Amino acid sequence: MGNAFGEIESSKTVADLIAPASGVVVEVNTELERQPELVNADPYGAGWIALIEASQPIGAELSDAAAYQRDTEER
């Protein structure tokens, strides 16, 4: 958990993608190579980045989509 598993770049910067849980990446969304804009346009649908098989049960420390949306709107 907390380790970079890739990078994402914009026109101004490059940032590490930080894994939200320890585990193994079991699938990568290769469609993003052709349509990277999907990450912004549909992050909870077609814009997913990777599926991670967690090495431990994931508890309440991770937010669901609604909680994450609330947290980011408050900042």
C-alpha positions as CSV (number, residue, x, y, z in Angstrom):
1,M,0.0,0.0,0.0
2,G,1.3,3.4,-0.8
3,N,3.7,2.3,-3.6
4,A,3.6,3.7,-7.0
5,F,2.4,1.3,-9.7
6,G,2.6,3.7,-12.7
7,E,2.5,7.3,-13.8
8,I,-0.1,9.6,-15.1
9,E,0.7,12.8,-17.0
10,S,-1.0,15.9,-18.0
11,S,0.1,18.8,-20.1
12,K,1.8,20.4,-17.1
13,T,3.1,17.5,-14.9
14,V,3.7,13.8,-14.3
15,A,2.5,12.2,-11.1
16,D,2.9,8.7,-9.6
17,L,-0.2,6.5,-9.4
18,I,-0.3,5.3,-5.8
19,A,-1.8,1.9,-5.0
20,P,-4.7,2.2,-2.5
21,A,-4.0,-1.3,-1.2
22,S,-1.2,-3.9,-1.2
23,G,-1.6,-6.6,-3.7
24,V,-1.1,-7.7,-7.3
25,V,-2.2,-5.9,-10.4
26,V,-4.3,-8.5,-12.2
27,E,-5.6,-6.5,-15.1
28,V,-4.7,-3.2,-16.8
29,N,-7.1,-1.2,-18.9
30,T,-5.2,-1.1,-22.2
31,E,-8.0,1.0,-23.8
32,L,-6.4,4.0,-22.0
33,E,-3.5,3.7,-24.4
34,R,-5.8,4.7,-27.2
35,Q,-8.2,6.9,-25.2
36,P,-6.5,8.4,-22.2
37,E,-9.2,10.9,-21.8
38,L,-11.4,8.2,-20.4
39,V,-9.7,8.6,-17.0
40,N,-11.3,12.0,-16.7
41,A,-14.5,11.4,-18.7
42,D,-15.6,8.2,-17.0
43,P,-13.3,7.3,-14.1
44,Y,-15.9,4.9,-12.4
45,G,-16.7,3.2,-15.7
46,A,-14.6,2.9,-18.9
47,G,-11.8,5.0,-17.4
48,W,-10.7,2.5,-14.8
49,I,-6.9,2.1,-14.7
50,A,-6.2,-1.3,-13.1
51,L,-7.7,-4.1,-11.1
52,I,-5.8,-5.0,-8.0
53,E,-6.1,-8.3,-6.1
54,A,-5.7,-7.1,-2.5
55,S,-3.3,-9.1,-0.4
56,Q,-5.3,-8.3,2.8
57,P,-9.0,-7.5,3.4
58,I,-9.7,-3.9,2.6
59,G,-11.3,-2.1,5.5
60,A,-13.0,1.2,6.2
61,E,-9.8,3.2,5.6
62,L,-10.7,3.4,1.9
63,S,-13.4,5.7,0.7
64,D,-16.2,4.7,-1.6
65,A,-16.9,6.9,-4.6
66,A,-19.5,9.1,-2.9
67,A,-17.3,9.8,0.2
68,Y,-14.3,10.6,-2.1
69,Q,-16.5,13.0,-4.1
70,R,-17.6,14.8,-0.8
71,D,-14.0,15.0,0.5
72,T,-12.6,16.5,-2.7
73,E,-15.5,19.0,-3.0
74,E,-14.8,20.2,0.6
75,R,-11.2,21.1,-0.2
